[in-house]
Amino acid sequence: MELFKERRVLSVSALTALVRGVLEENFDQVWVEGEISNLASPQSEHYY
């Protein structure tokens, strides 16, 4: 039994690139559906 496993440290951008690659290879087209909650509509007309 190995007591200490070697850790693989990734930067956020490296992890994002890996995840993107996996998704692009395994999903040809994906549509995401959701809902908007707590939409704020200030006078500046910028929505958050």
C-alpha positions as CSV (number, residue, x, y, z in Angstrom):
1,M,0.0,0.0,0.0
2,E,1.3,3.4,-1.0
3,L,1.2,5.8,2.0
4,F,1.8,9.0,0.1
5,K,0.4,9.6,-3.3
6,E,2.0,12.1,-5.6
7,R,-0.1,15.2,-5.8
8,R,-0.8,16.8,-9.1
9,V,-1.1,20.6,-8.7
10,L,-2.8,22.5,-11.5
11,S,-3.4,26.1,-12.1
12,V,-7.0,27.2,-12.6
13,S,-6.3,27.9,-16.3
14,A,-4.7,24.4,-16.7
15,L,-7.7,22.7,-15.0
16,T,-10.1,24.7,-17.1
17,A,-8.3,23.7,-20.3
18,L,-8.5,20.0,-19.3
19,V,-12.2,20.2,-18.5
20,R,-12.9,22.0,-21.7
21,G,-11.0,19.3,-23.7
22,V,-12.9,16.5,-22.0
23,L,-16.2,18.2,-22.7
24,E,-15.4,19.0,-26.3
25,E,-14.3,15.5,-27.0
26,N,-17.4,13.9,-25.5
27,F,-20.2,16.3,-26.3
28,D,-20.7,17.4,-29.9
29,Q,-23.4,19.9,-29.1
30,V,-24.9,20.9,-25.8
31,W,-27.7,23.3,-25.1
32,V,-28.1,24.5,-21.5
33,E,-31.5,25.6,-20.2
34,G,-32.0,27.4,-17.0
35,E,-33.8,30.1,-15.2
36,I,-32.9,33.6,-14.0
37,S,-33.5,34.4,-10.4
38,N,-33.0,37.6,-8.3
39,L,-32.6,39.7,-11.4
40,A,-32.0,43.4,-10.5
41,S,-33.0,46.1,-12.9
42,P,-31.5,49.4,-11.8
43,Q,-32.0,52.7,-13.5
44,S,-28.7,52.3,-15.3
45,E,-30.3,49.5,-17.3
46,H,-27.4,47.2,-16.5
47,Y,-28.7,43.8,-15.4
48,Y,-27.1,41.7,-12.8
